[in-house]
Amino acid sequence: MDDFNRSPAQNRRTTQRAKILLIDDSPDQCDLIGTVLHDCIPEVDLFIASTGESAFSQLRHCLDASQSLPRLILLDLYLPLAEDGFRIIERVKSNDSPYRLIPITLLSQSARQPDIKRCYDLGANSYIAKPASHAQWLLCMKSLREYWWHTVTPPPG
């Protein structure tokens, strides 16, 4: 059957065994995001890295072990400095990167326009100011799931 005749559900990757890589240096934020993701997308495996090097080590392991790459990267911009987050975006999205097709969603406390603009300029796919309450986090992650799992058609991989 050609792609034109497939249903939208057949054109999208299944969420089963999909991975999300969370890059955040705050254990409290990682726990909160992990809990909310489990509630909203329970069939996804969450991998956590607290530094850029740890994140790239996990990504390299996926390639070395012939495992699928994460479906999505959630990145805190300040790790602890914004330059750390910017460097990760640059490395992931560089033309010669084997990870360049992985969507990056920023989750940041910063709502500074220069930070937001630079993230998009470097190739980030979306930018979300971190919610203030658990209820807001749930709404945010439900929206994230709806968009990245049910609305867009991701690249193959």
N, C-alpha and C positions, 0 to 999 in steps of 0.2 A: 504494500500500500504506500503511495507516495505521501509526502508530508502534508500536501494540500488537503488530502482527504482524511487525515487523522483528526481525532478530536483534540481539543486543547490539552486535555489530561494526558493523552498519549504523547504529546510533544514535550511535555515537561518531565524533568527527572523526578523520580520518586523521592520522597523524603526519608524513606527507610535507609538507615545506615549512613545518611548524609552527615557531614561533619561541619561544625562551626569552630573556627579558631578565634578565641577571645584573647586579645593582648591588652593587659591592664596590670599596672604595678600595685594596685590596692587589693589586698586579700578580702577586705570587706565588700568592695565593689564586685569582685569576682564571685563571692558567695551569693550576693544579691542577684546579680545577673544570671548566675547558674541556676538559682532557684526559680526565677521568673521564666527563663528559657525552658526549664524542665516542665513547668506548668503549661506553657504555651506551645512548645514544640517537643513533646516528650520522646519522639522517635529519633531525635538528633543527638549525636555524640558531641559533647562539648570538650574541646581541648583548650587548655589555658597556658599562656606564656606571660611571664612578667617583664620580659625584656625583648628587644628586637632580635638579639642573637638566639635566645631560646625559641622564639617564633620561627626563625629561619632554620634552626636545627630540626624542629618538628616538620616543617615543610619539606626539607631535604629528605627526612626519614620516609615521608610518604612516597616520594619519587624513588628512593633507593629500594624500598620494599614493594614497589609496584602497587601501592595503595592509591585510592582516589584522594585527590586534594580536597581541602575544605570547600564546601559550597559557598561559604561566606566568611569574611574576616570582619570581626568587630574590634575596632581599635580605639583605645583611649589615646588622645593626642598627647597629653602631658605624661611622659614616662621617665622621669618626673618633669623633663623639659619638653616644650613643644617641638624643638629641633629633633628630639628622639622619634616622635611620631611622624614628622615630616620625612625623616630619613627612611622609615619603614615604607611609607607610601611610595617614595621614589624608587626603592629597591624592588618592591613588588610590581610596580607598574612600568618599570623600564622595558624598552622594546625587546631586549634579549632575555628577559626574565621568564622562566618556565611557569611563573605564578601570575603573570600579568592579567589573565582572564578572570581571576578570582575577584569577585566584587568586594570592595572595602566600604564598610559603613563606619564612620567615625561616631563614637559615643564620648562626648566631652563635656566637662563643666563649662568650658569656654563658649561664650556666645559672641566673641569678638569677631567682627566682620573680617579683619585681616587674616585671622586664623582660618575662618571658613573659606574665604577666597583662595588662600594658598593651598588648602587641602584639595579643593576642586581643580585648581590649576595643575596640581601634581598627579591628578587622575583618580582621586577618591570618587566613589559612586554615589555616596550620600553622607549627610552630616546631621547628626541628632544631638541636641543639647540634652544632657542626662536629666531624666525626670527627677522630681523632688520627692515623690511618695511611691509607695509600693503599688498603689492603684494605678498611678500614672505609668510606672514601669510595665505593668501588665498590659495596659492599652498600647504602649509603645511596641512591645514585643509581639502582640497580636497583629498590629499593623505591619510590622516587619515581616512576620510570617506570611501574612496575606500578600504582601508585595513580592517578596523574594521567592515564595513557594507556589503561589497561585496566580500571580498576575504576569510576571515577566517570564520569558523563555530564556533560560541561561545558556551559555555556550556549552557545547558538548565536552564531556570529560569525566 
